[in-house]
């Protein structure tokens, strides 16, 4: 496709970027998100927000709230 990354075009890519990591007992949670969330939040800000929300409310809507947070 013309304009795709790797074809001499623009910044878009059809190839997913992924990584694997082994979770341990020390991990509190895992945030899995598309790149759009990282346009709004820095990684540590998302972690801080999720941690605070879970500590205060222990609710399962953290992901929904994180995505709608202005």
mmCIF file as Biopython writes it, N, C-alpha, C and O atoms, coordinates in Angstrom:
data_model
#
loop_
_atom_site.group_PDB
_atom_site.id
_atom_site.type_symbol
_atom_site.label_atom_id
_atom_site.label_alt_id
_atom_site.label_comp_id
_atom_site.label_asym_id
_atom_site.label_entity_id
_atom_site.label_seq_id
_atom_site.pdbx_PDB_ins_code
_atom_site.Cartn_x
_atom_site.Cartn_y
_atom_site.Cartn_z
_atom_site.occupancy
_atom_site.B_iso_or_equiv
_atom_site.auth_seq_id
_atom_site.auth_asym_id
_atom_site.pdbx_PDB_model_num
ATOM 1   N N  . UNK A ? 1  ? 0.836   -1.177  0.000  1.0 0.0 1  A 1 
ATOM 2   C CA . UNK A ? 1  ? 0.000   0.000   0.000  1.0 0.0 1  A 1 
ATOM 3   C C  . UNK A ? 1  ? 0.880   1.239   0.000  1.0 0.0 1  A 1 
ATOM 4   O O  . UNK A ? 1  ? 1.835   1.327   0.772  1.0 0.0 1  A 1 
ATOM 5   N N  . UNK A ? 2  ? 0.574   2.163   -0.833 1.0 0.0 2  A 1 
ATOM 6   C CA . UNK A ? 2  ? 1.364   3.375   -0.896 1.0 0.0 2  A 1 
ATOM 7   C C  . UNK A ? 2  ? 1.120   4.225   0.338  1.0 0.0 2  A 1 
ATOM 8   O O  . UNK A ? 2  ? -0.004  4.292   0.835  1.0 0.0 2  A 1 
ATOM 9   N N  . UNK A ? 3  ? 2.179   4.885   0.844  1.0 0.0 3  A 1 
ATOM 10  C CA . UNK A ? 3  ? 2.057   5.729   2.021  1.0 0.0 3  A 1 
ATOM 11  C C  . UNK A ? 3  ? 2.240   4.985   3.324  1.0 0.0 3  A 1 
ATOM 12  O O  . UNK A ? 3  ? 2.148   5.583   4.396  1.0 0.0 3  A 1 
ATOM 13  N N  . UNK A ? 4  ? 2.501   3.674   3.250  1.0 0.0 4  A 1 
ATOM 14  C CA . UNK A ? 4  ? 2.687   2.900   4.471  1.0 0.0 4  A 1 
ATOM 15  C C  . UNK A ? 4  ? 4.153   2.828   4.845  1.0 0.0 4  A 1 
ATOM 16  O O  . UNK A ? 4  ? 5.028   2.831   3.979  1.0 0.0 4  A 1 
ATOM 17  N N  . UNK A ? 5  ? 4.415   2.765   6.135  1.0 0.0 5  A 1 
ATOM 18  C CA . UNK A ? 5  ? 5.768   2.628   6.651  1.0 0.0 5  A 1 
ATOM 19  C C  . UNK A ? 5  ? 6.406   1.375   6.057  1.0 0.0 5  A 1 
ATOM 20  O O  . UNK A ? 5  ? 5.771   0.326   5.949  1.0 0.0 5  A 1 
ATOM 21  N N  . UNK A ? 6  ? 7.657   1.507   5.681  1.0 0.0 6  A 1 
ATOM 22  C CA . UNK A ? 6  ? 8.344   0.363   5.113  1.0 0.0 6  A 1 
ATOM 23  C C  . UNK A ? 6  ? 8.181   0.268   3.604  1.0 0.0 6  A 1 
ATOM 24  O O  . UNK A ? 6  ? 8.827   -0.558  2.960  1.0 0.0 6  A 1 
ATOM 25  N N  . UNK A ? 7  ? 7.318   1.110   3.037  1.0 0.0 7  A 1 
ATOM 26  C CA . UNK A ? 7  ? 7.151   1.119   1.592  1.0 0.0 7  A 1 
ATOM 27  C C  . UNK A ? 7  ? 7.624   2.439   1.012  1.0 0.0 7  A 1 
ATOM 28  O O  . UNK A ? 7  ? 7.345   2.762   -0.143 1.0 0.0 7  A 1 
ATOM 29  N N  . UNK A ? 8  ? 8.354   3.209   1.840  1.0 0.0 8  A 1 
ATOM 30  C CA . UNK A ? 8  ? 8.839   4.498   1.371  1.0 0.0 8  A 1 
ATOM 31  C C  . UNK A ? 8  ? 7.821   5.603   1.552  1.0 0.0 8  A 1 
ATOM 32  O O  . UNK A ? 8  ? 8.048   6.722   1.092  1.0 0.0 8  A 1 
ATOM 33  N N  . UNK A ? 9  ? 6.709   5.326   2.205  1.0 0.0 9  A 1 
ATOM 34  C CA . UNK A ? 9  ? 5.640   6.302   2.372  1.0 0.0 9  A 1 
ATOM 35  C C  . UNK A ? 9  ? 5.688   6.993   3.714  1.0 0.0 9  A 1 
ATOM 36  O O  . UNK A ? 9  ? 6.760   7.296   4.237  1.0 0.0 9  A 1 
ATOM 37  N N  . UNK A ? 10 ? 4.514   7.237   4.263  1.0 0.0 10 A 1 
ATOM 38  C CA . UNK A ? 10 ? 4.364   8.001   5.496  1.0 0.0 10 A 1 
ATOM 39  C C  . UNK A ? 10 ? 4.595   7.198   6.759  1.0 0.0 10 A 1 
ATOM 40  O O  . UNK A ? 10 ? 5.195   6.124   6.715  1.0 0.0 10 A 1 
ATOM 41  N N  . UNK A ? 11 ? 4.117   7.720   7.903  1.0 0.0 11 A 1 
ATOM 42  C CA . UNK A ? 11 ? 4.406   7.132   9.207  1.0 0.0 11 A 1 
ATOM 43  C C  . UNK A ? 11 ? 3.508   5.967   9.622  1.0 0.0 11 A 1 
ATOM 44  O O  . UNK A ? 11 ? 3.703   5.409   10.702 1.0 0.0 11 A 1 
ATOM 45  N N  . UNK A ? 12 ? 2.539   5.588   8.803  1.0 0.0 12 A 1 
ATOM 46  C CA . UNK A ? 12 ? 1.634   4.498   9.169  1.0 0.0 12 A 1 
ATOM 47  C C  . UNK A ? 12 ? 2.253   3.144   8.880  1.0 0.0 12 A 1 
ATOM 48  O O  . UNK A ? 12 ? 3.077   3.009   7.974  1.0 0.0 12 A 1 
ATOM 49  N N  . UNK A ? 13 ? 1.858   2.151   9.644  1.0 0.0 13 A 1 
ATOM 50  C CA . UNK A ? 13 ? 2.353   0.805   9.438  1.0 0.0 13 A 1 
ATOM 51  C C  . UNK A ? 13 ? 1.231   -0.193  9.644  1.0 0.0 13 A 1 
ATOM 52  O O  . UNK A ? 13 ? 0.400   -0.029  10.538 1.0 0.0 13 A 1 
ATOM 53  N N  . UNK A ? 14 ? 1.207   -1.212  8.830  1.0 0.0 14 A 1 
ATOM 54  C CA . UNK A ? 14 ? 0.227   -2.280  9.014  1.0 0.0 14 A 1 
ATOM 55  C C  . UNK A ? 14 ? 0.782   -3.362  9.927  1.0 0.0 14 A 1 
ATOM 56  O O  . UNK A ? 14 ? 0.064   -4.290  10.299 1.0 0.0 14 A 1 
ATOM 57  N N  . UNK A ? 15 ? 2.044   -3.251  10.288 1.0 0.0 15 A 1 
ATOM 58  C CA . UNK A ? 15 ? 2.692   -4.214  11.176 1.0 0.0 15 A 1 
ATOM 59  C C  . UNK A ? 15 ? 2.474   -3.801  12.628 1.0 0.0 15 A 1 
ATOM 60  O O  . UNK A ? 15 ? 2.826   -2.683  13.003 1.0 0.0 15 A 1 
ATOM 61  N N  . UNK A ? 16 ? 1.896   -4.685  13.461 1.0 0.0 16 A 1 
ATOM 62  C CA . UNK A ? 16 ? 1.705   -4.335  14.875 1.0 0.0 16 A 1 
ATOM 63  C C  . UNK A ? 16 ? 3.032   -4.296  15.614 1.0 0.0 16 A 1 
ATOM 64  O O  . UNK A ? 16 ? 3.959   -5.042  15.296 1.0 0.0 16 A 1 
ATOM 65  N N  . UNK A ? 17 ? 3.108   -3.431  16.589 1.0 0.0 17 A 1 
ATOM 66  C CA . UNK A ? 17 ? 4.268   -3.389  17.469 1.0 0.0 17 A 1 
ATOM 67  C C  . UNK A ? 17 ? 3.867   -4.102  18.752 1.0 0.0 17 A 1 
ATOM 68  O O  . UNK A ? 17 ? 2.851   -3.763  19.358 1.0 0.0 17 A 1 
ATOM 69  N N  . UNK A ? 18 ? 4.640   -5.068  19.161 1.0 0.0 18 A 1 
ATOM 70  C CA . UNK A ? 18 ? 4.294   -5.787  20.375 1.0 0.0 18 A 1 
ATOM 71  C C  . UNK A ? 18 ? 5.550   -6.200  21.112 1.0 0.0 18 A 1 
ATOM 72  O O  . UNK A ? 18 ? 6.647   -6.212  20.555 1.0 0.0 18 A 1 
ATOM 73  N N  . UNK A ? 19 ? 5.367   -6.533  22.362 1.0 0.0 19 A 1 
ATOM 74  C CA . UNK A ? 19 ? 6.461   -7.026  23.182 1.0 0.0 19 A 1 
ATOM 75  C C  . UNK A ? 19 ? 5.893   -8.041  24.157 1.0 0.0 19 A 1 
ATOM 76  O O  . UNK A ? 19 ? 4.693   -8.052  24.432 1.0 0.0 19 A 1 
ATOM 77  N N  . UNK A ? 20 ? 6.751   -8.878  24.668 1.0 0.0 20 A 1 
ATOM 78  C CA . UNK A ? 20 ? 6.329   -9.828  25.682 1.0 0.0 20 A 1 
ATOM 79  C C  . UNK A ? 20 ? 7.101   -9.536  26.958 1.0 0.0 20 A 1 
ATOM 80  O O  . UNK A ? 20 ? 8.240   -9.071  26.924 1.0 0.0 20 A 1 
ATOM 81  N N  . UNK A ? 21 ? 6.473   -9.812  28.052 1.0 0.0 21 A 1 
ATOM 82  C CA . UNK A ? 21 ? 7.118   -9.618  29.348 1.0 0.0 21 A 1 
ATOM 83  C C  . UNK A ? 21 ? 6.540   -10.632 30.324 1.0 0.0 21 A 1 
ATOM 84  O O  . UNK A ? 21 ? 5.381   -11.028 30.206 1.0 0.0 21 A 1 
ATOM 85  N N  . UNK A ? 22 ? 7.322   -11.032 31.249 1.0 0.0 22 A 1 
ATOM 86  C CA . UNK A ? 22 ? 6.861   -11.989 32.250 1.0 0.0 22 A 1 
ATOM 87  C C  . UNK A ? 22 ? 6.403   -11.215 33.484 1.0 0.0 22 A 1 
ATOM 88  O O  . UNK A ? 22 ? 7.174   -10.452 34.066 1.0 0.0 22 A 1 
ATOM 89  N N  . UNK A ? 23 ? 5.165   -11.412 33.872 1.0 0.0 23 A 1 
ATOM 90  C CA . UNK A ? 23 ? 4.634   -10.755 35.062 1.0 0.0 23 A 1 
ATOM 91  C C  . UNK A ? 23 ? 5.078   -11.518 36.305 1.0 0.0 23 A 1 
ATOM 92  O O  . UNK A ? 23 ? 5.242   -12.738 36.287 1.0 0.0 23 A 1 
ATOM 93  N N  . UNK A ? 24 ? 5.264   -10.767 37.377 1.0 0.0 24 A 1 
ATOM 94  C CA . UNK A ? 24 ? 5.678   -11.369 38.639 1.0 0.0 24 A 1 
ATOM 95  C C  . UNK A ? 24 ? 4.655   -11.028 39.715 1.0 0.0 24 A 1 
ATOM 96  O O  . UNK A ? 24 ? 3.705   -10.285 39.466 1.0 0.0 24 A 1 
ATOM 97  N N  . UNK A ? 25 ? 4.851   -11.568 40.895 1.0 0.0 25 A 1 
ATOM 98  C CA . UNK A ? 25 ? 3.961   -11.273 42.018 1.0 0.0 25 A 1 
ATOM 99  C C  . UNK A ? 25 ? 4.040   -9.804  42.431 1.0 0.0 25 A 1 
ATOM 100 O O  . UNK A ? 25 ? 3.142   -9.302  43.106 1.0 0.0 25 A 1 
ATOM 101 N N  . UNK A ? 26 ? 5.097   -9.121  42.035 1.0 0.0 26 A 1 
ATOM 102 C CA . UNK A ? 26 ? 5.258   -7.707  42.379 1.0 0.0 26 A 1 
ATOM 103 C C  . UNK A ? 26 ? 4.437   -6.790  41.478 1.0 0.0 26 A 1 
ATOM 104 O O  . UNK A ? 26 ? 4.208   -5.632  41.826 1.0 0.0 26 A 1 
ATOM 105 N N  . UNK A ? 27 ? 3.990   -7.289  40.327 1.0 0.0 27 A 1 
ATOM 106 C CA . UNK A ? 27 ? 3.194   -6.481  39.405 1.0 0.0 27 A 1 
ATOM 107 C C  . UNK A ? 27 ? 1.785   -6.305  39.962 1.0 0.0 27 A 1 
ATOM 108 O O  . UNK A ? 27 ? 1.141   -7.267  40.381 1.0 0.0 27 A 1 
ATOM 109 N N  . UNK A ? 28 ? 1.320   -5.053  39.956 1.0 0.0 28 A 1 
ATOM 110 C CA . UNK A ? 28 ? -0.021  -4.752  40.463 1.0 0.0 28 A 1 
ATOM 111 C C  . UNK A ? 28 ? -1.084  -4.956  39.396 1.0 0.0 28 A 1 
ATOM 112 O O  . UNK A ? 28 ? -2.156  -5.491  39.679 1.0 0.0 28 A 1 
ATOM 113 N N  . UNK A ? 29 ? -0.795  -4.537  38.181 1.0 0.0 29 A 1 
ATOM 114 C CA . UNK A ? 29 ? -1.742  -4.616  37.078 1.0 0.0 29 A 1 
ATOM 115 C C  . UNK A ? 29 ? -0.977  -4.409  35.781 1.0 0.0 29 A 1 
ATOM 116 O O  . UNK A ? 29 ? 0.209   -4.081  35.790 1.0 0.0 29 A 1 
ATOM 117 N N  . UNK A ? 30 ? -1.665  -4.602  34.676 1.0 0.0 30 A 1 
ATOM 118 C CA . UNK A ? 30 ? -1.087  -4.436  33.354 1.0 0.0 30 A 1 
ATOM 119 C C  . UNK A ? 30 ? -2.020  -3.558  32.547 1.0 0.0 30 A 1 
ATOM 120 O O  . UNK A ? 30 ? -3.225  -3.805  32.503 1.0 0.0 30 A 1 
ATOM 121 N N  . UNK A ? 31 ? -1.480  -2.542  31.912 1.0 0.0 31 A 1 
ATOM 122 C CA . UNK A ? 31 ? -2.279  -1.682  31.044 1.0 0.0 31 A 1 
ATOM 123 C C  . UNK A ? 31 ? -1.962  -2.073  29.606 1.0 0.0 31 A 1 
ATOM 124 O O  . UNK A ? 31 ? -0.823  -1.959  29.154 1.0 0.0 31 A 1 
ATOM 125 N N  . UNK A ? 32 ? -2.976  -2.531  28.905 1.0 0.0 32 A 1 
ATOM 126 C CA . UNK A ? 32 ? -2.853  -2.860  27.484 1.0 0.0 32 A 1 
ATOM 127 C C  . UNK A ? 32 ? -3.713  -1.860  26.739 1.0 0.0 32 A 1 
ATOM 128 O O  . UNK A ? 32 ? -4.915  -1.768  26.985 1.0 0.0 32 A 1 
ATOM 129 N N  . UNK A ? 33 ? -3.107  -1.111  25.830 1.0 0.0 33 A 1 
ATOM 130 C CA . UNK A ? 33 ? -3.859  -0.060  25.155 1.0 0.0 33 A 1 
ATOM 131 C C  . UNK A ? 33 ? -3.322  0.178   23.754 1.0 0.0 33 A 1 
ATOM 132 O O  . UNK A ? 33 ? -2.177  -0.153  23.445 1.0 0.0 33 A 1 
ATOM 133 N N  . UNK A ? 34 ? -4.161  0.753   22.921 1.0 0.0 34 A 1 
ATOM 134 C CA . UNK A ? 34 ? -3.725  1.142   21.584 1.0 0.0 34 A 1 
ATOM 135 C C  . UNK A ? 34 ? -2.904  2.429   21.706 1.0 0.0 34 A 1 
ATOM 136 O O  . UNK A ? 34 ? -2.870  3.064   22.760 1.0 0.0 34 A 1 
ATOM 137 N N  . UNK A ? 35 ? -2.255  2.791   20.625 1.0 0.0 35 A 1 
ATOM 138 C CA . UNK A ? 35 ? -1.369  3.946   20.680 1.0 0.0 35 A 1 
ATOM 139 C C  . UNK A ? 35 ? -2.093  5.260   20.964 1.0 0.0 35 A 1 
ATOM 140 O O  . UNK A ? 35 ? -1.464  6.227   21.391 1.0 0.0 35 A 1 
ATOM 141 N N  . UNK A ? 36 ? -3.397  5.309   20.735 1.0 0.0 36 A 1 
ATOM 142 C CA . UNK A ? 36 ? -4.143  6.544   20.994 1.0 0.0 36 A 1 
ATOM 143 C C  . UNK A ? 36 ? -4.091  6.974   22.452 1.0 0.0 36 A 1 
ATOM 144 O O  . UNK A ? 36 ? -4.048  8.171   22.739 1.0 0.0 36 A 1 
ATOM 145 N N  . UNK A ? 37 ? -4.093  6.026   23.372 1.0 0.0 37 A 1 
ATOM 146 C CA . UNK A ? 37 ? -4.029  6.390   24.800 1.0 0.0 37 A 1 
ATOM 147 C C  . UNK A ? 37 ? -2.698  7.038   25.126 1.0 0.0 37 A 1 
ATOM 148 O O  . UNK A ? 37 ? -2.626  7.927   25.975 1.0 0.0 37 A 1 
ATOM 149 N N  . UNK A ? 38 ? -1.643  6.595   24.453 1.0 0.0 38 A 1 
ATOM 150 C CA . UNK A ? 38 ? -0.306  7.123   24.750 1.0 0.0 38 A 1 
ATOM 151 C C  . UNK A ? 38 ? -0.095  8.490   24.111 1.0 0.0 38 A 1 
ATOM 152 O O  . UNK A ? 38 ? 0.896   9.159   24.404 1.0 0.0 38 A 1 
ATOM 153 N N  . UNK A ? 39 ? -1.024  8.923   23.229 1.0 0.0 39 A 1 
ATOM 154 C CA . UNK A ? 39 ? -0.997  10.298  22.731 1.0 0.0 39 A 1 
ATOM 155 C C  . UNK A ? 39 ? -1.478  11.258  23.813 1.0 0.0 39 A 1 
ATOM 156 O O  . UNK A ? 39 ? -1.166  12.448  23.777 1.0 0.0 39 A 1 
ATOM 157 N N  . UNK A ? 40 ? -2.242  10.736  24.782 1.0 0.0 40 A 1 
ATOM 158 C CA . UNK A ? 40 ? -2.836  11.553  25.835 1.0 0.0 40 A 1 
ATOM 159 C C  . UNK A ? 40 ? -2.090  11.407  27.159 1.0 0.0 40 A 1 
ATOM 160 O O  . UNK A ? 40 ? -1.871  12.392  27.863 1.0 0.0 40 A 1 
ATOM 161 N N  . UNK A ? 41 ? -1.705  10.189  27.493 1.0 0.0 41 A 1 
ATOM 162 C CA . UNK A ? 41 ? -1.036  9.904   28.761 1.0 0.0 41 A 1 
ATOM 163 C C  . UNK A ? 41 ? 0.409   9.473   28.527 1.0 0.0 41 A 1 
ATOM 164 O O  . UNK A ? 41 ? 0.700   8.744   27.579 1.0 0.0 41 A 1 
ATOM 165 N N  . UNK A ? 42 ? 1.296   9.919   29.382 1.0 0.0 42 A 1 
ATOM 166 C CA . UNK A ? 42 ? 2.614   9.316   29.444 1.0 0.0 42 A 1 
ATOM 167 C C  . UNK A ? 42 ? 2.418   8.025   30.235 1.0 0.0 42 A 1 
ATOM 168 O O  . UNK A ? 42 ? 1.497   7.935   31.046 1.0 0.0 42 A 1 
ATOM 169 N N  . UNK A ? 43 ? 3.266   7.031   30.011 1.0 0.0 43 A 1 
ATOM 170 C CA . UNK A ? 43 ? 3.105   5.725   30.658 1.0 0.0 43 A 1 
ATOM 171 C C  . UNK A ? 43 ? 2.951   5.846   32.165 1.0 0.0 43 A 1 
ATOM 172 O O  . UNK A ? 43 ? 2.040   5.251   32.740 1.0 0.0 43 A 1 
ATOM 173 N N  . UNK A ? 44 ? 3.824   6.603   32.811 1.0 0.0 44 A 1 
ATOM 174 C CA . UNK A ? 44 ? 3.782   6.709   34.270 1.0 0.0 44 A 1 
ATOM 175 C C  . UNK A ? 44 ? 2.509   7.404   34.741 1.0 0.0 44 A 1 
ATOM 176 O O  . UNK A ? 44 ? 1.976   7.065   35.798 1.0 0.0 44 A 1 
ATOM 177 N N  . UNK A ? 45 ? 2.017   8.369   33.975 1.0 0.0 45 A 1 
ATOM 178 C CA . UNK A ? 45 ? 0.771   9.050   34.346 1.0 0.0 45 A 1 
ATOM 179 C C  . UNK A ? 45 ? -0.407  8.077   34.311 1.0 0.0 45 A 1 
ATOM 180 O O  . UNK A ? 45 ? -1.273  8.126   35.184 1.0 0.0 45 A 1 
ATOM 181 N N  . UNK A ? 46 ? -0.447  7.194   33.313 1.0 0.0 46 A 1 
ATOM 182 C CA . UNK A ? 46 ? -1.514  6.197   33.220 1.0 0.0 46 A 1 
ATOM 183 C C  . UNK A ? 46 ? -1.438  5.228   34.400 1.0 0.0 46 A 1 
ATOM 184 O O  . UNK A ? 46 ? -2.461  4.870   34.984 1.0 0.0 46 A 1 
ATOM 185 N N  . UNK A ? 47 ? -0.228  4.809   34.745 1.0 0.0 47 A 1 
ATOM 186 C CA . UNK A ? 47 ? -0.033  3.908   35.886 1.0 0.0 47 A 1 
ATOM 187 C C  . UNK A ? 47 ? -0.471  4.588   37.179 1.0 0.0 47 A 1 
ATOM 188 O O  . UNK A ? 47 ? -1.193  3.996   37.982 1.0 0.0 47 A 1 
ATOM 189 N N  . UNK A ? 48 ? -0.036  5.822   37.379 1.0 0.0 48 A 1 
ATOM 190 C CA . UNK A ? 48 ? -0.401  6.559   38.596 1.0 0.0 48 A 1 
ATOM 191 C C  . UNK A ? 48 ? -1.918  6.716   38.706 1.0 0.0 48 A 1 
ATOM 192 O O  . UNK A ? 48 ? -2.494  6.524   39.777 1.0 0.0 48 A 1 
ATOM 193 N N  . UNK A ? 49 ? -2.556  7.066   37.592 1.0 0.0 49 A 1 
ATOM 194 C CA . UNK A ? 49 ? -4.008  7.236   37.591 1.0 0.0 49 A 1 
ATOM 195 C C  . UNK A ? 49 ? -4.701  5.924   37.933 1.0 0.0 49 A 1 
ATOM 196 O O  . UNK A ? 49 ? -5.578  5.893   38.797 1.0 0.0 49 A 1 
ATOM 197 N N  . UNK A ? 50 ? -4.313  4.838   37.261 1.0 0.0 50 A 1 
ATOM 198 C CA . UNK A ? 50 ? -4.953  3.542   37.503 1.0 0.0 50 A 1 
ATOM 199 C C  . UNK A ? 50 ? -4.728  3.083   38.940 1.0 0.0 50 A 1 
ATOM 200 O O  . UNK A ? 50 ? -5.656  2.601   39.589 1.0 0.0 50 A 1 
ATOM 201 N N  . UNK A ? 51 ? -3.515  3.229   39.435 1.0 0.0 51 A 1 
ATOM 202 C CA . UNK A ? 51 ? -3.207  2.808   40.813 1.0 0.0 51 A 1 
ATOM 203 C C  . UNK A ? 51 ? -4.051  3.587   41.811 1.0 0.0 51 A 1 
ATOM 204 O O  . UNK A ? 51 ? -4.643  3.002   42.718 1.0 0.0 51 A 1 
ATOM 205 N N  . UNK A ? 52 ? -4.108  4.905   41.648 1.0 0.0 52 A 1 
ATOM 206 C CA . UNK A ? 52 ? -4.878  5.753   42.572 1.0 0.0 52 A 1 
ATOM 207 C C  . UNK A ? 52 ? -6.359  5.381   42.534 1.0 0.0 52 A 1 
ATOM 208 O O  . UNK A ? 52 ? -6.999  5.268   43.580 1.0 0.0 52 A 1 
ATOM 209 N N  . UNK A ? 53 ? -6.900  5.192   41.339 1.0 0.0 53 A 1 
ATOM 210 C CA . UNK A ? 53 ? -8.315  4.865   41.201 1.0 0.0 53 A 1 
ATOM 211 C C  . UNK A ? 53 ? -8.630  3.507   41.838 1.0 0.0 53 A 1 
ATOM 212 O O  . UNK A ? 53 ? -9.652  3.354   42.507 1.0 0.0 53 A 1 
ATOM 213 N N  . UNK A ? 54 ? -7.758  2.534   41.629 1.0 0.0 54 A 1 
ATOM 214 C CA . UNK A ? 54 ? -7.973  1.215   42.226 1.0 0.0 54 A 1 
ATOM 215 C C  . UNK A ? 54 ? -7.879  1.268   43.749 1.0 0.0 54 A 1 
ATOM 216 O O  . UNK A ? 54 ? -8.638  0.586   44.437 1.0 0.0 54 A 1 
ATOM 217 N N  . UNK A ? 55 ? -6.963  2.067   44.279 1.0 0.0 55 A 1 
ATOM 218 C CA . UNK A ? 55 ? -6.814  2.181   45.729 1.0 0.0 55 A 1 
ATOM 219 C C  . UNK A ? 55 ? -8.008  2.890   46.350 1.0 0.0 55 A 1 
ATOM 220 O O  . UNK A ? 55 ? -8.469  2.507   47.426 1.0 0.0 55 A 1 
ATOM 221 N N  . UNK A ? 56 ? -8.512  3.924   45.680 1.0 0.0 56 A 1 
ATOM 222 C CA . UNK A ? 56 ? -9.614  4.709   46.225 1.0 0.0 56 A 1 
ATOM 223 C C  . UNK A ? 56 ? -10.961 4.006   46.094 1.0 0.0 56 A 1 
ATOM 224 O O  . UNK A ? 56 ? -11.777 4.053   47.014 1.0 0.0 56 A 1 
ATOM 225 N N  . UNK A ? 57 ? -11.194 3.361   44.970 1.0 0.0 57 A 1 
ATOM 226 C CA . UNK A ? 57 ? -12.534 2.842   44.678 1.0 0.0 57 A 1 
ATOM 227 C C  . UNK A ? 57 ? -12.587 1.348   44.427 1.0 0.0 57 A 1 
ATOM 228 O O  . UNK A ? 57 ? -13.662 0.751   44.474 1.0 0.0 57 A 1 
ATOM 229 N N  . UNK A ? 58 ? -11.446 0.738   44.161 1.0 0.0 58 A 1 
ATOM 230 C CA . UNK A ? 58 ? -11.387 -0.682  43.836 1.0 0.0 58 A 1 
ATOM 231 C C  . UNK A ? 58 ? -12.477 -1.054  42.830 1.0 0.0 58 A 1 
ATOM 232 O O  . UNK A ? 58 ? -13.135 -2.086  42.963 1.0 0.0 58 A 1 
ATOM 233 N N  . UNK A ? 59 ? -12.659 -0.187  41.810 1.0 0.0 59 A 1 
ATOM 234 C CA . UNK A ? 59 ? -13.701 -0.493  40.832 1.0 0.0 59 A 1 
ATOM 235 C C  . UNK A ? 59 ? -13.097 -1.017  39.531 1.0 0.0 59 A 1 
ATOM 236 O O  . UNK A ? 59 ? -11.936 -0.768  39.208 1.0 0.0 59 A 1 
ATOM 237 N N  . UNK A ? 60 ? -13.914 -1.734  38.817 1.0 0.0 60 A 1 
ATOM 238 C CA . UNK A ? 60 ? -13.482 -2.380  37.586 1.0 0.0 60 A 1 
ATOM 239 C C  . UNK A ? 60 ? -13.607 -1.466  36.372 1.0 0.0 60 A 1 
ATOM 240 O O  . UNK A ? 60 ? -13.291 -1.874  35.255 1.0 0.0 60 A 1 
ATOM 241 N N  . UNK A ? 61 ? -14.060 -0.242  36.580 1.0 0.0 61 A 1 
ATOM 242 C CA . UNK A ? 61 ? -14.249 0.684   35.466 1.0 0.0 61 A 1 
ATOM 243 C C  . UNK A ? 61 ? -13.028 1.556   35.211 1.0 0.0 61 A 1 
ATOM 244 O O  . UNK A ? 61 ? -13.128 2.562   34.508 1.0 0.0 61 A 1 
ATOM 245 N N  . UNK A ? 62 ? -11.889 1.195   35.764 1.0 0.0 62 A 1 
ATOM 246 C CA . UNK A ? 62 ? -10.693 2.020   35.609 1.0 0.0 62 A 1 
ATOM 247 C C  . UNK A ? 62 ? -10.359 2.218   34.142 1.0 0.0 62 A 1 
ATOM 248 O O  . UNK A ? 62 ? -10.041 3.337   33.739 1.0 0.0 62 A 1 
ATOM 249 N N  . UNK A ? 63 ? -10.420 1.179   33.335 1.0 0.0 63 A 1 
ATOM 250 C CA . UNK A ? 63 ? -10.083 1.291   31.912 1.0 0.0 63 A 1 
ATOM 251 C C  . UNK A ? 63 ? -11.023 2.278   31.220 1.0 0.0 63 A 1 
ATOM 252 O O  . UNK A ? 63 ? -10.575 3.128   30.450 1.0 0.0 63 A 1 
ATOM 253 N N  . UNK A ? 64 ? -12.313 2.167   31.489 1.0 0.0 64 A 1 
ATOM 254 C CA . UNK A ? 64 ? -13.286 3.065   30.863 1.0 0.0 64 A 1 
ATOM 255 C C  . UNK A ? 64 ? -13.018 4.513   31.269 1.0 0.0 64 A 1 
ATOM 256 O O  . UNK A ? 64 ? -13.054 5.415   30.432 1.0 0.0 64 A 1 
ATOM 257 N N  . UNK A ? 65 ? -12.752 4.729   32.545 1.0 0.0 65 A 1 
ATOM 258 C CA . UNK A ? 65 ? -12.490 6.074   33.054 1.0 0.0 65 A 1 
ATOM 259 C C  . UNK A ? 65 ? -11.189 6.615   32.476 1.0 0.0 65 A 1 
ATOM 260 O O  . UNK A ? 65 ? -11.114 7.787   32.107 1.0 0.0 65 A 1 
ATOM 261 N N  . UNK A ? 66 ? -10.174 5.779   32.395 1.0 0.0 66 A 1 
ATOM 262 C CA . UNK A ? 66 ? -8.889  6.176   31.830 1.0 0.0 66 A 1 
ATOM 263 C C  . UNK A ? 66 ? -9.042  6.654   30.387 1.0 0.0 66 A 1 
ATOM 264 O O  . UNK A ? 66 ? -8.397  7.620   29.979 1.0 0.0 66 A 1 
ATOM 265 N N  . UNK A ? 67 ? -9.889  5.984   29.622 1.0 0.0 67 A 1 
ATOM 266 C CA . UNK A ? 67 ? -10.081 6.331   28.222 1.0 0.0 67 A 1 
ATOM 267 C C  . UNK A ? 67 ? -10.935 7.571   28.038 1.0 0.0 67 A 1 
ATOM 268 O O  . UNK A ? 67 ? -10.853 8.209   26.989 1.0 0.0 67 A 1 
ATOM 269 N N  . UNK A ? 68 ? -11.753 7.938   29.019 1.0 0.0 68 A 1 
ATOM 270 C CA . UNK A ? 68 ? -12.619 9.107   28.868 1.0 0.0 68 A 1 
ATOM 271 C C  . UNK A ? 68 ? -12.100 10.301  29.649 1.0 0.0 68 A 1 
ATOM 272 O O  . UNK A ? 68 ? -12.708 11.371  29.618 1.0 0.0 68 A 1 
ATOM 273 N N  . UNK A ? 69 ? -10.991 10.136  30.346 1.0 0.0 69 A 1 
ATOM 274 C CA . UNK A ? 69 ? -10.406 11.220  31.149 1.0 0.0 69 A 1 
ATOM 275 C C  . UNK A ? 69 ? -9.919  12.331  30.233 1.0 0.0 69 A 1 
ATOM 276 O O  . UNK A ? 69 ? -9.134  12.071  29.320 1.0 0.0 69 A 1 
ATOM 277 N N  . UNK A ? 70 ? -10.372 13.583  30.457 1.0 0.0 70 A 1 
ATOM 278 C CA . UNK A ? 70 ? -9.905  14.689  29.604 1.0 0.0 70 A 1 
ATOM 279 C C  . UNK A ? 70 ? -8.449  15.024  29.811 1.0 0.0 70 A 1 
ATOM 280 O O  . UNK A ? 70 ? -7.925  15.930  29.162 1.0 0.0 70 A 1 
#
